[in-house]
Amino acid sequence: MTGQRAAVETVAASARNLTKIYGEGETRVYALRGINLDLPRGKFTAIMGSSGSGKSTLMHCLAGLDKASDGTVIVGGTDLGSLDDDSLTVFRREHIGFVFQSFNLLPMLTAFQNIVLPLELGGRRVDNAATERVHMLAETLGVADRLGHRPSEMSGGQQQRVAIARALITGPDLLFADEPTGNLDSTTSAEVLGYLHKSARELGQTVVMVTHERDAAAYADGVVTLEDGRIA
């Protein structure tokens, strides 16, 4: 039992026989074909693959954004298949963080206000402990001097790092980054990828990045490559 418990504690999320089919009959398409995967806790994992390989579908199923046709997804000890739509929404808000190509910061809010937004949407009070966490994340991500600035007053790289802090504020089981450097130049991309790796190394955050770029995947602790819905 001790060995089983240790194994569970070192895995942030797992997929077993994960299958996703779109359409029916002759028109059906297999996006995922029996994926078996363990995502290690506190590590930075890259999911790579060309367009149509299934990498985005895999992320959507792992994040509870899409339901699998077959198989199981377990995140933080919870079987996502056992949750209804309302429960899934609450689970994502409390246990999953997202970072996208577009920073999705609200332009009328400061960086600080953008970062604490998930707490307020979840009905949590922005108390002293939450404020301290904001400053700790901002310091780790190199935007401590931008907390009073609005998005229009920040560079693209700074906005993306604020978006990462916003995704981390709730202490999620998983942080998903979907092509997070797609709108950034090479120098800024390297900075953001370095901070994602730092989030895993120094904060113990589990980070899963979807990318088609080998240079980006090189920052990760491990790489999972998909091809035609299977792990290559």
C-alpha positions as CSV (number, residue, x, y, z in Angstrom):
1,M,0.0,0.0,0.0
2,T,2.8,2.4,0.8
3,G,4.3,1.9,-2.6
4,Q,0.9,2.5,-4.3
5,R,0.4,5.7,-2.2
6,A,3.8,7.0,-3.2
7,A,3.1,6.3,-6.8
8,V,-0.2,8.2,-6.7
9,E,1.5,11.2,-4.9
10,T,4.1,11.5,-7.6
11,V,1.5,11.6,-10.5
12,A,-0.5,14.7,-11.0
13,A,-2.8,13.3,-13.7
14,S,-3.1,10.1,-15.6
15,A,-5.0,8.8,-18.7
16,R,-5.8,5.1,-19.3
17,N,-7.0,3.8,-22.7
18,L,-8.0,7.4,-23.5
19,T,-10.0,7.4,-26.8
20,K,-11.7,10.3,-28.5
21,I,-13.9,9.8,-31.6
22,Y,-15.5,12.6,-33.6
23,G,-18.5,11.8,-35.8
24,E,-20.2,8.5,-36.5
25,G,-20.2,5.7,-39.0
26,E,-18.0,6.1,-42.1
27,T,-17.3,9.7,-41.3
28,R,-15.9,9.1,-37.8
29,V,-12.4,10.3,-37.0
30,Y,-10.2,8.9,-34.2
31,A,-8.5,11.9,-32.6
32,L,-7.0,9.7,-29.8
33,R,-6.4,6.0,-29.9
34,G,-6.0,4.4,-26.5
35,I,-3.6,6.8,-24.9
36,N,-1.9,5.7,-21.6
37,L,-0.1,8.5,-19.9
38,D,1.1,9.6,-16.5
39,L,2.0,13.3,-15.9
40,P,4.6,13.6,-13.1
41,R,3.8,16.0,-10.3
42,G,6.0,19.1,-10.1
43,K,7.5,18.7,-13.6
44,F,7.3,20.5,-16.9
45,T,6.0,18.2,-19.6
46,A,5.7,19.1,-23.3
47,I,3.2,17.4,-25.6
48,M,4.4,17.7,-29.1
49,G,3.0,16.7,-32.5
50,S,2.1,18.1,-35.9
51,S,-1.2,19.5,-36.8
52,G,-3.9,16.8,-36.5
53,S,-1.7,14.6,-34.3
54,G,-4.2,14.8,-31.4
55,K,-2.2,16.9,-29.0
56,S,-4.9,19.6,-28.5
57,T,-7.6,16.9,-28.1
58,L,-5.4,15.3,-25.5
59,M,-5.1,18.5,-23.6
60,H,-8.8,19.2,-23.8
61,C,-9.6,15.8,-22.4
62,L,-7.0,16.0,-19.6
63,A,-8.3,19.5,-18.7
64,G,-12.0,18.4,-18.6
65,L,-12.8,20.7,-21.6
66,D,-13.9,17.7,-23.6
67,K,-15.2,14.3,-22.7
68,A,-13.5,11.2,-23.8
69,S,-15.3,8.6,-25.9
70,D,-13.7,5.8,-23.9
71,G,-11.1,5.4,-21.1
72,T,-10.4,7.4,-18.0
73,V,-8.8,10.7,-17.0
74,I,-7.8,11.2,-13.3
75,V,-6.6,14.6,-12.1
76,G,-5.6,15.1,-8.5
77,G,-7.3,11.8,-7.5
78,T,-10.6,12.8,-9.2
79,D,-12.1,10.8,-12.1
80,L,-13.2,13.5,-14.5
81,G,-15.7,11.0,-16.1
82,S,-17.6,10.9,-12.9
83,L,-18.4,14.6,-12.9
84,D,-21.4,16.3,-14.6
85,D,-21.0,19.5,-16.5
86,D,-21.6,21.8,-13.5
87,S,-19.2,19.8,-11.4
88,L,-16.6,19.9,-14.2
89,T,-16.9,23.7,-14.4
90,V,-16.2,24.0,-10.6
91,F,-13.4,21.5,-10.8
92,R,-11.6,23.3,-13.6
93,R,-11.9,26.6,-11.8
94,E,-10.4,25.2,-8.6
95,H,-7.9,22.6,-10.0
96,I,-6.8,23.6,-13.5
97,G,-4.9,26.7,-14.8
98,F,-4.8,27.8,-18.4
99,V,-2.3,29.9,-20.4
100,F,-3.1,30.6,-24.1
101,Q,-1.4,32.2,-27.1
102,S,-3.6,35.3,-26.6
103,F,-3.0,36.6,-23.1
104,N,-6.7,37.2,-22.4
105,L,-6.0,39.9,-19.8
106,L,-8.8,42.4,-19.1
107,P,-7.6,45.7,-20.4
108,M,-9.3,47.9,-17.8
109,L,-7.7,46.0,-14.9
110,T,-4.2,46.3,-13.5
111,A,-1.9,43.3,-13.5
112,F,-2.7,42.7,-9.8
113,Q,-6.4,42.8,-10.5
114,N,-6.1,40.4,-13.4
115,I,-4.1,37.9,-11.3
116,V,-6.6,37.8,-8.4
117,L,-9.6,37.6,-10.8
118,P,-9.9,33.7,-10.6
119,L,-10.1,34.0,-6.8
120,E,-12.9,36.6,-7.0
121,L,-14.8,34.6,-9.6
122,G,-14.6,31.6,-7.3
123,G,-16.1,33.6,-4.4
124,R,-12.8,33.7,-2.5
125,R,-11.7,36.8,-0.6
126,V,-8.5,38.5,-1.6
127,D,-7.0,38.5,1.9
128,N,-3.5,39.1,3.2
129,A,-2.5,35.5,2.3
130,A,-3.7,35.9,-1.3
131,T,-2.0,39.2,-1.6
132,E,1.3,37.7,-0.4
133,R,0.9,34.9,-3.0
134,V,0.4,37.4,-5.7
135,H,3.6,39.2,-4.8
136,M,5.5,35.9,-4.5
137,L,4.3,34.8,-8.0
138,A,5.0,38.2,-9.5
139,E,8.5,38.1,-8.0
140,T,9.2,34.6,-9.3
141,L,7.9,35.5,-12.8
142,G,9.7,38.8,-13.0
143,V,6.7,41.2,-13.0
144,A,6.7,42.5,-9.4
145,D,7.3,46.0,-10.8
146,R,4.3,45.7,-13.1
147,L,1.5,44.9,-10.6
148,G,0.0,48.4,-10.8
149,H,0.2,48.6,-14.7
150,R,-2.6,47.8,-17.1
151,P,-2.0,45.4,-20.1
152,S,-1.5,48.3,-22.5
153,E,1.4,49.5,-20.4
154,M,3.2,46.1,-20.6
155,S,5.2,44.2,-23.2
156,G,3.9,41.0,-24.7
157,G,6.2,38.9,-22.6
158,Q,5.2,40.8,-19.4
159,Q,1.5,40.2,-20.3
160,Q,2.1,36.5,-20.7
161,R,3.9,36.3,-17.4
162,V,1.0,38.0,-15.7
163,A,-1.3,35.5,-17.4
164,I,0.9,32.7,-16.0
165,A,0.6,34.2,-12.5
166,R,-3.2,34.4,-12.9
167,A,-3.2,30.7,-13.8
168,L,-1.1,29.9,-10.8
169,I,-2.9,32.0,-8.2
170,T,-5.4,29.2,-7.2
171,G,-2.6,26.6,-6.8
172,P,-3.9,24.3,-9.5
173,D,-3.1,20.6,-9.8
174,L,-2.3,21.2,-13.5
175,L,-1.2,24.3,-15.4
176,F,-1.9,23.9,-19.2
177,A,0.0,26.1,-21.6
178,D,-1.4,25.9,-25.1
179,E,1.3,27.2,-27.6
180,P,2.1,30.0,-25.0
181,T,4.8,31.6,-27.1
182,G,2.8,31.7,-30.4
183,N,2.5,35.5,-30.3
184,L,6.0,36.3,-29.0
185,D,9.3,36.9,-30.7
186,S,12.1,34.4,-30.1
187,T,13.9,36.3,-27.3
188,T,10.6,36.9,-25.4
189,S,9.6,33.3,-26.0
190,A,12.8,32.0,-24.4
191,E,12.1,34.2,-21.3
192,V,8.5,32.9,-20.9
193,L,9.5,29.3,-21.4
194,G,12.3,29.8,-18.8
195,Y,9.7,31.1,-16.4
196,L,7.4,28.1,-17.0
197,H,10.3,25.8,-16.2
198,K,11.0,27.9,-13.1
199,S,7.4,27.5,-12.0
200,A,7.9,23.7,-12.0
201,R,11.4,23.8,-10.5
202,E,10.9,26.4,-7.7
203,L,7.2,26.4,-7.1
204,G,6.6,22.6,-7.6
205,Q,3.9,23.4,-10.1
206,T,2.9,20.7,-12.7
207,V,3.1,22.3,-16.1
208,V,1.8,20.7,-19.3
209,M,2.6,22.6,-22.5
210,V,1.2,21.8,-25.9
211,T,3.5,22.9,-28.7
212,H,4.7,22.0,-32.2
213,E,8.1,23.6,-31.8
214,R,11.1,21.5,-30.8
215,D,12.9,24.6,-29.4
216,A,10.1,25.2,-27.0
217,A,9.8,21.5,-26.0
218,A,13.6,21.6,-25.1
219,Y,12.7,23.6,-22.0
220,A,10.6,20.8,-20.6
221,D,11.7,18.0,-18.2
222,G,10.0,15.5,-20.4
223,V,8.4,15.3,-23.9
224,V,5.4,13.3,-25.1
225,T,5.1,13.1,-28.9
226,L,1.8,12.3,-30.5
227,E,1.3,10.9,-34.0
228,D,-2.1,10.0,-35.5
229,G,-3.7,9.9,-32.0
230,R,-1.1,7.6,-30.5
231,I,2.1,8.2,-28.4
232,A,4.9,7.9,-30.9
